[in-house]
Amino acid sequence: MTNTRRPPNRSTSTGAAIADAASEHASPGARTTPSGSRITIRDVARSAHVSIGTVSRALNGRPGVHPDTRRRVMAAVAELGFDPDQAARELSNRRPVRVGLSVARGFRRLIPFFVLFKEHLLDGLASGGFRVHDVPTGADGLPTAEADLYLLFGAHADDPRIAHLEAQERPFILVGHRKGVRSVAADDVQGGRLAAEHLLRLGHRDILHLTGALSSQAFFDRARGFGAALADADVDVGKPSICEDPSALAAYRAFRTLLESGARPTAVFAATDEMAVGCQAAAVDAGLAIPGDLSVVGFDDMPEVGFDLTTVRQDIGELARITIDLLHEALADAPVRSAFLPVHLVTRGSTAERR
């Protein structure tokens, strides 16, 4: 019996749906390419040497486009005879493109990172003819609702969604990284390294890594970068303290239990700001001063999460912007590419030299 909750094969519905929903055409009187086809937004992007998403933002007057880039896009529009008004009229007469947000089984949708990313994503897609909806995950780890295109979050090594969607020939963007897949991710390995190197420079050698499940690609990469930096400094990496639920409360309990066992690390690298906050609270409740007795580094640089927290910053707004660019490229059947966003250390008051 066919499992009706899984997305249908693209050959029966998706290809036509995406073509109807997302194609942007020039007006009937506009110029054509040498092959006789009408000028599209993809031709404009190629001529201006920018992404399809950049062309869309430039034409819609949205922020995030350099003035020189905007002028280059408009010059390409004029040269090619592309009619964005006609394209917009045609697009408005079609049904919206359905974008399904799919998270890995066990992934918490209410973590601050996901909430902020979704806010940026919805803002960026508000006027682009897209309808974004959450897609539940089944017991087999696969999305259970139909969409024209999927955004995949919380990828892990055994994640079945990628192979399934590839077999179905369904377009998707991975917020993470995998070779040969249209994807975007922060440089988590470098972020873990930056956190470790900062604490090492402050003289810390007994450093605990507090993280979520290492089946998560992001957590695994942060741990890998952290461990590599310690190994390079001939410092014992030790075993990380793993919270299957990477929340502030779980981090509080894990670190409080560690302290009660007699362990006294002088520094902690928490894999998220939320976990760093839980760690700080446990330390303070145990009578430790921050940063005098314990230095703490987080990851994400979330607004209003933590006070005066040293952290590794990833630009979540930029992550959403590039995701939208990749979404446009997927709908235009552009070549597959992956993007890595740089991260950097933000030094605040939660770290200090080891006493």
Buried (B, 14 or more C-beta within 10 A) or exposed (E): EEEEEBBEEBEEEBBEBBEEBBBBBBBEEBEEEEEEEBBBBBBBBBBBEBBBBBBBBBBEEBEBBEEEBBEBBBEBBEEBBBBBEBBBEBBEEBEBBBBBBBBBBBBEEEBBBBEBBBEBBBEBBEEBBBBBEEBEBBEEBBBBBBBBBBBBBBBBEEBBBBEBBEEBEBBBBBBBBBEEBBBBBBBBBBBBBBBBBBBBEBEBBBBBBBBBBBBBBBBBBBBBBBBBBBEEEEBEBEEBBBBEBBBBBBBBBBBBEBBEEEEEBBBBBBBBBBBBBBBBBBBEEBEBEBBEBBBBBBBBBBEEBBEEBBBBBBBBBBBBBBBBBBBBBBBBEBEEEBBBBEBEBBEBEBBBEBE
